[in-house]
């Protein structure tokens, strides 16, 4: 029942493919005076774009040393793609000319649209309309174009270095200014690219459209994103899930994590920045890896572009340095990387190949004796390779930056031997450098000559990347299992006759919950004090008496809840008090609810709230200080599976409470997850009219889970 | 009363200075076959060491193309420093020869000592004895020597690159294998060095001795440490405090943060690894900056070597990229960096110099129009400079890695203009690069030619460094104030007649606390039920009755505490029960304590515990889940000031509770800090016999602070 939003519903993936793979290009508004024009032209020429590159300038003449035509209509040869650099006021007219000339794709560099305020936004809306009517696929405006490294097509408006490493990483940036830094990093981090796209204003083609293209693109194995805001959330989730199933990791640097950051992002893009906790939930649920630096973006991309999904998170580390082992051990704990002890057989094998004074523990220091015997690292790898407790092996070895007092042939010999050994290993082996230092031209030359695969950029960022890769791998394997049939997907929508803005108080909320299999504390609805006493005696003391009105949302605030009543007199008094409190608060409908008083247990708050971007969000936390002081809650965007709910509960800082810390009764996690999942499913079935649903508290004692109060509001 | 421990009490700073500044050097055990020997020799020759470099090899002949003498005694010229590379078994004898030849300092490269087990440790002890007796200053054994960049003296046993940048950063490493990576980083991070020392086994000269030397060394402004373990804690604290007062920041990467890391560090060094929380406390109290990566070590060092202490933590950021602004805003919040709004005057000035469509907010994006007008960045800096809310300005500008489609003169012009503008600014200005990318030879050439100071290595690590620098600056200014006279320093030691291992139960502990000004709940010590009732009636119900024995440490575990007693019968029953519980547990001395039952408030746990390395440590946390589930506590090594105690309380995650979250009464932080500081002062006065002192709970209601129970144990 997922509705795919799209900014351009008729934008087929074939049209997107055509945009990124033109066979002929025209620069419209080309001029020697513009650094952008010069960059586009020289990037195309330098990358040896095989098709024609034609130029248009209303004054004609010669531009960039080549004939310029005065209009698109005059071009002697066809063009697939137009690069539009004309002044803002001329863009709309130019789009008509382009369409008339049969050009189907355009990169619009020109700025002065949505990013400059209302007037610009109106102009951009007109641009979008023309593009739709004339069926032109637009990247931009206010973007720098793209670099299709795999195909050698570089229509890009900033100077490019001579060397952009070719590889399998596709990058989509919502900030054009960061692209130069990202490109330099791809070279010196040894992270080869398939495509880099600078999105600009996304008036038509959006980041999610490009993501979809990259998921389908055979040259791309890993997708990196710099995200300011997600413009079509439903499609984002759908494409992200498809990427996960296809085994293409998505790594995202999403800004606006902090309050200040969100404000800045909003100021710069003018677009909605959602609640960051919800973004985390969406990413977690769809297997998107979230990083918080450009360095982690590139290093995680670099790692994942080389490895398939990991079989597990148990690593052996083989290093030439005790100091490195210690840093690794600390970082591994930060990142959830397991470093199991070696098996006794592995230890024996290591003792055979290492000096007597070596410590044969994981992480392993083969000792400085490596300087004397340069086979030590390889021999240690061989000894560790077949340890059954190890999924992958990380080996600290790196490319020299330049030739320091050592003949190049020494490096060639060492790296060739390592490359050959790695290739023959039965388990994934990942070379890791000590710190983040550029791979230099000298190092790249050695890679070419030796087959050495390069090393991940340093312990710090490398272990972050390994942790991300291990988490992603788990999500990947999970996604390969036959889909758990989500009952909510099959269950029919529930149609309720509610008024806009209507509120269901405890009585009606509890009835709705109970009807759909969510355990609710038994409750008698009474109109007199005698009935209240009768109900209390039926259920047994102590009891709770509450105001039963649907008109009062927060009844405890007005004295409408009386707890721990131990006898008939107390119940009578409580009945009168809550009814009186209801009347004072202006309620017409003033009955009372009598319920058994539950012994103290663990109390949860379970809520469904509608996020303006992502729809219904499930929030679960422990009551009291946990939520109020520690903001300790777990979020899921609906729909959510029972397993995800359970994992979320375990991720709470308060999770130890479930196991019975503080002398409280153990809380059965499966029982809680069952009930919470049913609440989420009910939310999905209630559909778009539901604004919020809160159970507070959901009382848990062992496997007894019961809603003690609830409130539902409707849109 | 601080006792300075030293591994070599007679090691004067003059002797340490001599070790690092020799005018003549002899390589003992020099041979062409050893890569270490070749490295030492070529490093000395390549760095143009002005004094004689003589060689000793028992077989004589020619080594490294130079005459080798057969013994130290034969050397024709004097030598200040011996580099010892002879086999392990020959080291002790060689030390005697060296001493006989009048050589006063030695770097011992040879391994096979403490790091290989008991036998080696015994040998190292003999080495230390000879060195003391013969007054030779030893660096090592099992170390790679040092690099005195400032003086151009490089007795170092691994190949060095041609270029080690000269500067004001002194580095001390307890891991020799990491030195090569650190040296490469110093070059490409633009972090010039004064000295780098590879410590080895620290048999005589310890890391703290070298720290002391660097604090006194005029060439060194910042000290970087890679620490596996601190061998003489008291001296470390003393030297760290001196460095803070002198305005020389110490930045430390201390491994063993995690449980796994501590185990690995212990395995590799064989030395004690203290509780990591205590290390954090020591660092915080002495102004030592703790980092968790080699990258942050270098980048923080790089930043601090260029700036003096900051005046405050309010920064303006001037950038050419909206994307960068967003990343900066997120990272600033992580690191406690403030980015205040610009004043209206600043906004006006910015509107004058920036394009209309620019957003004149902090962090500032001057827009991509910078490509057209390259004065934009400088003009924006001028507009921001005099904003009264801004302490420092960070400007995103960086060195090009190489010449990309732009003539070098364009870079020279831009960087020269920036360098000149920065130099004339009235506030500190800090250039910042987008991401961590090496400064290349091309970039270094531009720095030489333009005076451009270089840029901090990327937003991610740069903002970590800025946050550290802001924190350190606060500690620095604090340290410049006249020292708060700590009453405990003046107060006389308290001599108590206690037996080894003696335990003070609640009665005696409470008496001792009360005697020294710590408020304790009133308590009547009673021997009969009648006395108990009398006491209860005197103090008023409800009351608490507790076992009064000094022999039972955990009286509540055996049923020795009865709370909330409301009448005489309950008190009688409680008296009999606790006395019986005491007798059953084998106590001979079984009276009872009667105390008023305090209404619920906030309950703290306050403890003094003796850390084997750092001495008495004060731990304060909130009781219940805070300590048990969340491990939320604050540590201080004694002595501690009232302000530090207060800051510690505010750093608790539970700090919101003090303000009255959850409906509890507000707790007066000053009143708590007063009492806790008095406890700490008592601890200092009780001295070395005190093993632990625990107040649990310390009850707080408003400004009423009272110990409800206490236990003291003695060494």
Interface residues (C-beta under 8 A of the other chain):
Chain A: X35 X36 X39 X42 X111 X112 X115 X116 X117 X159 X160 X161 X162 X173 X174 X175 X176 X177 X178 X181 X182 X184 X185 X188 X226 X228 X253 X255 X256 X257 X258 X259 X260 X261 X263 X264 X265 X267 X268 X269 X292 X293 X294 X295 X296 X298 X320 X321 X322 X323 X324 X325 X326 X327 X328 X329 X330 X331 X332 X333 X334 X339 X356 X357 X359 X361 X363 X365 X368 X371 X372 X401 X402 X404 X405 X406 X434 X435 X436 X437 X438 X440 X458 X459 X460 X461 X624 X625 X628 X629 X630 X653 X654 X656 X657 X661 X662
Chain B: X35 X36 X39 X42 X111 X112 X115 X116 X117 X159 X160 X161 X162 X173 X174 X175 X176 X177 X178 X181 X182 X184 X185 X188 X226 X228 X253 X255 X256 X257 X258 X259 X260 X261 X263 X264 X265 X267 X268 X269 X292 X293 X294 X295 X296 X298 X320 X321 X322 X323 X324 X325 X326 X327 X328 X329 X330 X331 X332 X333 X334 X339 X356 X357 X359 X361 X363 X365 X368 X371 X372 X401 X402 X404 X405 X406 X434 X435 X436 X437 X438 X440 X458 X459 X460 X461 X624 X625 X628 X629 X630 X653 X654 X656 X657 X661 X662
